């Protein structure tokens, strides 16, 4: 019978099994989704309501099965501060020099800050409108909090009075940078990174290079740790979700589904904002804009990396959007590290979901801290896959929200992150159009292309002369 079945469906038994095994081994997101599914099943089977194990035995199993997840959360917290400060410094230093920062950089920075704050506001608005966290049983938050590191105490939740406002502004500055780093005050760490980045851009390149190299090494080490930590993410998600299911049941799945739908809706609303910007400020037809940038969007979704999409984005901006080469070659590289609108929008809605999950009322001061931390973190976030959860950890910490809730969304994040990357790239290309119209320089696009071709021809002639001279000497 087995031989007969294999002869009818050989691909179903052999090829598809091999392909599934390869997919699970090579695709981290698939491993995490599998961990989520197995965690839900194992948790329901081992819950006291199933009758398979007693309550005391179930508690012991839950504590041990969630151990990899607890270690995962601690490692995430460990790498947040060095990753954020190094990324912010290098993100600002990407502007190149003080002259560029003052000319194109200032206008571009204002645009990026404004659109990023708008993206965060959209995420917060959708989060408060649909309230995905209320669909999760409060017992889930209590179960996830068990054994997790205590959250950082949030700042004063009430708005400062008019008399106290100046002192509140002064308190944002890190008077003791080492203290801000040690205590994990993410907002002060971000401000410190901004100050260092501006100072390094204003210095002579030779003087700034050692510290920039150090920040680059810190960022690389942090990213390597992130990579190592993410390899155990499937096991961590399995254990923590299994414990949550053992203690609370399947009610959490509805809330996670509403959360995912809310994120998609918020990102679509952000896309609509970008199209309005293209139409009003860029004087372009929105649907033609979408048609022209689809190659970059598809690559962004496939690679999940703004950096990997950068060459295609530059080509699309120059050839299909018809912007000046100088504009595309400045805006796209800077935007890949400083313009993360999709990521910022996600931060807003994820923060609201987590706050509702743990029954935390966010006051004006906490909302402001979330917006400023998300803004700073988005400015310098590495344009690489898998960083979203790490950056979100810092945003949650700034509002005093426990990180244990990340286990509920980390599996979906592997899919949602690709959609966020598409929005990030779309925002960069929309910025190209706006900057090209209002601050693209004195030369027209055709003049820049002619100049670049002329310079390239001169370089080729010079190289040919050198080769001819060398051959004559030989």
Buried (B, 14 or more C-beta within 10 A) or exposed (E): EEEEEEEEEEEEBEEEEEEEEEEBEEEBBBBBBBBBBBBBBBBBEBBBEEEEBEEEEBBEBBBEBBBBBBBBBEBBBBBBBBBBBBBBBBBBBBBBBEEBBEEBBEBBBEBBBEBBBBBBBBBBBBBEEBBBBEBBBBBBBEBBBBBBEEBBEBBEBEBBEEEEEEEBEEBBEBEEBEEBBEEBBBBBBBBBBBBBBBBBBEBEEEEBEEBBEEBBEBBEBBBEBBEEBBEBBBBBBBBBBBBBBBBBBEBBBEBBEBBBEBBBBBBEBBBEBBBEBBBEBBEBEBEEBBEBBEBBBEBBBEBBBBBBBBEBBBBBBBEBBEBBBBBBBBBBBBBBBBBBBBBBBBBBBBBBBBBBBBEBEBBEBBBBBBBBBBBBBBBBBBBBBBBBBBBBBBBBBBBBBBBBBBBBBBBBBBBBBBBBBBBBBBBBBBBBBBBBBEBBBEBEBEEBBEEEEEEEEEEEEEEEEEEEEEEEEE
